[in-house]
Amino acid sequence: MGMEFSRRAFVRAAAGVAAVGLCACGANGEGDQGAVGEQNVNVVVVEEKDVEPATEDLPKLAFFDLHADTVDTLCMHEYEPYASSSDEKFDGTLAENNAAVSASRMGDVGWAQCYAIWTPDDCPTVSHREFYEHGAEFFRQQLKECADAIAGVREPGDIDEALAAGKVAAILTVENSCMIEEKKDLELVDEFEEDGVLVCGLTWNGTNALAGGVSTNDGLSSLGKTYIRALEKSKMIVDVSHLSDESFWDVEKAAKRPYIATHSNARAVCNIPRNLTDDQFKAIRDRGGLVGLNLCTWFVHSEDRDYEVEDLLAHVEHWLDLGGEDVVAFGTDRDGSGMPDWIRDCSRQEKLYKKIAKHLDEEITHKLFYQNAHDFFERDLA
């Protein structure tokens, strides 16, 4: 969709990188997983902390989304790749806009939303740092301008407090830490913390100074290992969604705390490099982490059609078979990728819940939509 600089076009192209020779998506999950499946998983026993269940004052239906690109979609019009894109332009605030995620269209659903600042691998007109800081300033202003509808999350209890007040619980995340180019740039971790960032992805699809993205075979650098230690010291969560398989396993060896994949699906169901292998899912499970189900069409299947709820459920049910009842969540990738009309807008979330609840029991459906992510962040922020 749109010109070659369209972010949506970038995502679609990158999703298929290295997929040549791999089997087409299929529920049987057969295909060459290569040496990745042979990796030894560094199992870490996570000490469970008491987590208060969501308060009874919260809305009956609650949703926690680990990833959306709404911030960039609304504020990066003057920056590439958005400036030269022919994609539809979206405007407004986080509370009221014509993009896919708008607080004004969430209805009675209690909503916790991770708002990503995506920084492209190539920034031809500004530095990576300037690109990030523009997004962070927009998010900061939105928390002030839309204080009656949106509340920032920094401390334990902030999520429940926001939802109980009828507000969106807003979490700031970083998608691609490419602004960390050398050791002195690690001072940006303090800036992230001051900005309220809670989740950081090391790469997008290419290689940067920290690690290799999904379109490469590169692993974690020594600077990347130092960066992970700095993030964990500041209690920020590492996001592995865009990493190469090599970098994923390097993170598994280097990390001391649970990490998450904010928006990735099951490679055994749809065999593209951006989706997780079973061994990777198990590693996240054993760490006590999360995996967010991505609604992007080409992450769900490779057929030339819109998907149905059964196609999404194939990923969820596969993960449940791997013991992932407490791991599964959502990372919709709204405002950053293509998906069917019946699910694209945030106003369709209740419809999606009803469709999935017909297939899964009530407890697992609630865990998938809200409780797992809620409990993880409460533990991590404590």
N, C-alpha and C positions, 0 to 999 in steps of 0.2 A: 504494500500500500504506500502510495506517495513516492517521492524521489529517493534516490539512493542514500541520502543523508538522513532519512526518516529513522528514528530510533526503533520503531516497530519493524522496519525492514532490516535493521542491524540485528535485532533479536532473532528474527526468523532465519536470517542467513547463518548466524552463529550457532543456532540450535542444531543445524544440520552439519556443521563442521566436523570432520572426522567420522561422519556417519556412513560414508561410502564404504560399502562392503559389509556393513552391519545388516542384520535382518530387519525387515519391516516390523513395525509395531505389531504385537500380537499378545493375546492373553496367555499363550503358553510360555512366554518369557524366554524362549530359546534364542540363543545367539552367542557370538563369540565375545565373552567378557574379558578375554585375555588374562594377563598376569594380575589384574586388579583383584580377581576373585581369590588369588593365592595369598594375599596380604595377611599378615598376622595382625589381629586387632589388639591394640593396647587397652585392655579392659580396665576401667577405673570404677571403683565402687563409690557411688555418690552418697554422701551422708544426707539422709532425708531430714529436712527441717519441718517443723510444724507449720502448715499453711492454713490459714483461716479460709474456710469455704466462702464462696461469693455470698455476700450479704443477701438476706431475704428481701431487702428493699430494692434490689436490682430488677430491671425489666425481666419479664418471663422468658423472652427470647434474647439471648446475648450472642455477640459475634466478635471474634478476635482475629484480625487480619494482620499477618506478619509482613506483608509487602504490598505497597502500591506506589506508583510513580506520580502521584497527583501534584506534589510540590514542583517538580521540574516542568510538568505539563502546563502549570499555571504561570510560572515565573521566568522561564528560560527562553522566551520568544526571541530575544536579541542575541542569543548565543547559539553557536553551531553545536549539534546538527539541526536544532529546531529552526534557526533563522531561515535556512534555505529549503526547508521541508515543505512539500505541498500538502501535507496532512492538515486536517482541520485544526484550527487554532482554538484553544480553550481559554476562557478568562473567568475571573471572579475570585472569590475568597474560598478558604477551606470550608466555610460554613455554607456558602451559596455560590455555585458555579455550574457550568454546562459540561464539565468533564464527567467521568464515571463515578467518582467518589466525592459526594457532597453531603455534608451533614444535614442539609435541608431535605434530602430525599431518603434518609435512613429510617423514617417512620418511627414505629415504636420499638425498634430493635436497639437494645443496648449495645454500644459499639466501642471497641478498642481498636485503634488503627495505627499501624506502623507506617509512617510517612518517610519514604526513602529520598535521599538526595543522591541521584545517579550522576556520576561524573564520567564522561566518555573517555575512552582510552586516548583519543586525540582531541586536543582543544586548540584549534588553529588561531583563535583570536584572543584568548585570555589564558592565564595559567590554570592548572588544575585546582590550585588553592583558591584562586579568585572565583572559579566556577562554583566550588563547594560553598564558599563564604556568601555568595549571592543567594544560594538556596537556604542557607542557615539563617540569614537575615530575613528572608521572606517568611520562614517558619516562625521566627521570633515575633515578627510583627503580627502574624496571624493569631498567635496566642493572645496578644493584646487586643487586636481589633475584634476578634470573635470570641471574647472571653465568656459570653453568655451561652455559647454553643460548644466550645472546645476547651479542654483543660490539659496542660502538659503533664507528663508522667515522669517523675524522678525518684520517688520514694515508695516503699511498701505502703499499700493502702490507697495510693493515688488513683489506681484504676477503679477500685470499688467506689471511691468517693465521687469520681467523675460520673460514673454510670448512675449512681444513686441520685445525682443531681440532674440527670437527664442530659448530660454532656458527652461528647466524644472524648474518650481517653486517648490523647495524642502522644505517640512515641516517635522520636526522631531517630532515623537510622542512616548509615552511610553505605551506599552501594558503589564500591570501587574506591580503595584507599590509595589511588595513584598519585595523590599529592604528597605522599611520603616517598621522597626520591633519594634521600640520603639520611645519615644518622641524625643530623641536626634537625631534620624535619619531624623527629619524634616529639618535639615540643607541641605539635598539633594534637597529640593525645589530650593534653591539658585543655586545648581549645575545644575539642570535641566534648570533653566532660563539662566544660562551662556552658556549652551550647545545649546540653541535655541529651547528647547522643547516647543511646543504650546498646546499639548493635552496629558492628562494622564488618563489612565484607572486604576481603583483601584485594580482590581483582574484579574486573568485569571479564571480558572474554579473551583479551590478549595478555601478554606478559608485561608486568611492571617491575619495579625494584624490589617488590616484596615476594611475588609468587607468579606462577603461571596460571592463566585462565583456561577456560574449557577448550579454546581453539588451539591450545598448545600441548606439548608434552613436558613442559618445564615444571620444576618443583619449587619448594619454598626456599628462599634465599636466607642467608644469615641475618640480614636486616629484617626479613619477614619473621624470623623466630624471635628477634628482639622486640618487634612490634607486637606480637602475640603476648609476650610477657608484660609489655606496657599496658595493653588493653586489659588483660586479666587483673593486673594490679589495680587498675581503676574501675574494676568490676563492670567493664563493657564486654558484650557477648560477641564472640567470633562467629561470622556467618560464612559458611563454606559453599553456598549455592553455585557460585560461578567458577569454582576452582577446577583445574585439571585433576585427573585421577592421581597423578603424582603429587600434586600439592595437597590434595585432600589427605593422603596418607602421611605426608610430612606434618600436617597440622595435627593429625591424630597422635603422632609421636611427641610433638612439641607442647601441646595444650595440657594444662593442669586442671582446667575447669570445663564444665559442659559447654558444648558449642551447638549451633543449630544450622539447619539449611532452610532459609526463610521461604524459598519458592522453587521447589524442585519436586519432580514426580518419580515414579518407579521405573527404572530402566528395564526391568524384567517385563513390564507391560508395554512400554513405548521406548524402543531402543535408540535413544539419542544421547549424546555425551552429557547434556545438561541435566539429565535425570540421574538418580542415584542407583548404584548397584545394591544388591541385597547386603553385601558385606559392609558397604558404607552406611546403609540404614541401620544395620545391627550395631555398628560402632557408635553411631549417634544415640541409639537406644541405650546401649550399655553405659554411656556417659550421663544419661539422664537428660538428653537434649530434646529438641523438637524438629519436626519436618513439616513444612507448610505446603499443602497441596496447591499447585499452580493451575489456574484456570485457562492458561494460554492454550489455544487449540493444538498447536504442533507439539506440545508437551504431553498431550493426552492421547492422541493417536496420529497416524500418518495418512489416514484415508481422506479422500477428497469430499468431505462432508462436514457439516457441523456435528459436534458430538452431542450425545444425550447424557442424562444423569448416570445411566448404567456404565458409560465409558469412564466417568470420574470414579465411580464406585469400584471399578476394577483395580485402580491404584490403591484406594483405601483398603479394600478387602485383602489385597496382596500384603499390605503392610500389617494388617491385623493378623494375618497368618504368620507373620514374622515376630509376633509378640509386641506389636506397636500400639496397643490400646492407649497407653499413656504418652505416646510420642506424636501421634497424628494431630495436625492442626491445618489451618489454611494460610496460604500466602498468595493471594489472588492474582497479583501482577496486573491489577486494573490500572488503567491509564498508562500502561507501558507495553501492552501486547494485544494481539487479536484474540477474540473469543466470540462465541455465538451471542446473538442479540438477546436470547432469553436469559442470559446470565451476566451480560456486560455491565449493566448499571447497578449501583448499590441498592436501588429500590427493589431489585429482584431477589434480595437475600432471603427474605421470608419464604418466597416461592421455592428457592433452592433447599432450604431447611425442610420444608414439607416433602419435597421429592426424596431427599435422602432418608428422612425419618421413616418412610415407607419400607425401607430396605434394612436399616440398622436399628437396634433397640435404642430406646430413649437415652439411656446413660451414655452409650458410645457416641451417639449423635451429639449430645451436649459436650462431651469431651472434645470431639473433633471441631466443633464450632467455637468453643469458648474455653472450657474448663482447663484443658491441658496447657494452653498458652498462658492463661491467667495464673495458674499455679506455678508454672515455670518462672515467670517474671516476679512473682511474689517471693519465691525462694531466692532468685538471683539478686534482687534488690535488698534483701534483708541483710 
